[in-house]
Amino acid sequence: MRRALWLDSLIDSSIFREWVVNVGRRDARERIAHLLCELADRLRSAGLANGQPYDFPLTQEQLADCTGLTAVHTNRTLQGLRRDGLISLSSSQLTILDWDRLAEIGDFNERYLHHAV
């Protein structure tokens, strides 16, 4: 039990550190790309996604709150990601069209989520 609590604490700390970097050092495009990658990766890891598209019930206002941006800036950033052929987002469905590029833009590396623990 102690080990499980300790591991949970370490994982939470790892995620917290990544999000401090996300909000403190990344621009809007990088923040949103990182968030989309993290959410897709978590869905896959939890067995809740059998491929694409992903259910994506978040509003632009909620995405803005998660990333420390305004809803307007979030909307413009999502439009840019669509225009660049990285994502498709419609009717509460997210499709990541180019995972490698989106992960590169968001500086996403799933290791900090510690899925294998």
N, C-alpha and C positions, 0 to 999 in steps of 0.2 A: 504494500500500500504506500509506504514512504517513497519508494522508487517511482511509482506512478505519479504521485503528486509532484515530486521533484522534476520528473521529465515534463509534466504539464507546465510547470513554472518556467522551465528553460525554453520550451517551445513558445509559450506566450511572450517571453522576453525577446526571443528571436524575431517574432512577428512584429512586436512593438518597435524594435530597432529598425526594421525594414520600412515601417510606415513613417517613422520620424524622418528617415531619408526621403521617402516618397514625397511628403508634404514640404520638407525643408529644402530639398535640392533639385527636385525634378520640375520641369515645366508642365503645363497643362496636358500636352500631348503625351508626355512620358508618364504622367500620373494615371491618366485614363487607360493607356495601353497596359500599364502594370496591373491596374485593378481588374481589367477584363481578363488578362492572363491568369491572375490569381484566382478569380472566381471560377473560370473554366477548369483550372487545375484542381481546385478543391472539389468541384462537382465530379470530375473523373475519379479522383481518389476515393470519394465517398460512395462510388458506384451509382451515382445519380444521373450520370450522363453516359449514354451508349453511343456517343458520336455527336454529330452536329445535325441540326442546330440545337442550341441550349435554350431551355426556358429562361427568360430574362425579364422578370416582373418589375425590375427597378425603374423608377421614373428618372428623368434627367435631373430633377431637384434632389433626389436621393443620391444619385451619382455625384452631383455637385457637393453635397454635404460630406460624402465619403472622401472626396479629394481636396476639399478646402477651396473650391472654385465657385463662381457664380453659375446659376443655371444657364445664363446666356453664353458664357465662356464654354461651359460643358457642351451645349448644343453645337457651337461652332467647331469645337474640337472633334466631336463625334462625326460631324459632316465631313471634316477633313480626313478622318480615318476611313470613312465610306468612300470618299472621292479617290483616295489613294489605293483603293481595292484591298484594304486590310480586313474590314469587317462588313457584315450586312446586319442591320438591326431594324427589325420591323415586327409589328404585332407581338410584342413581348418575346421575340425569338432573336437570339444572337448567333450568328455564324461567323467564326473566325476564318477568313479566307486565306490568310497568310500568317500562320503561327510564328514562323521563324522571324519574319520582319517585325511583327507586333511585339514579340518577346524581346527582340533587340532594341526596339524603340523604348520599351518600358523597362529595360535593363532587368528583365525578369529571369530569375533563377529559382526554381522550385525547392532547392535544398533548404532554404530557411523555413519551409513549412514542415519539414521532418516527417514526411508521409510514412517512411519505412519504420519509424520508431514504434 
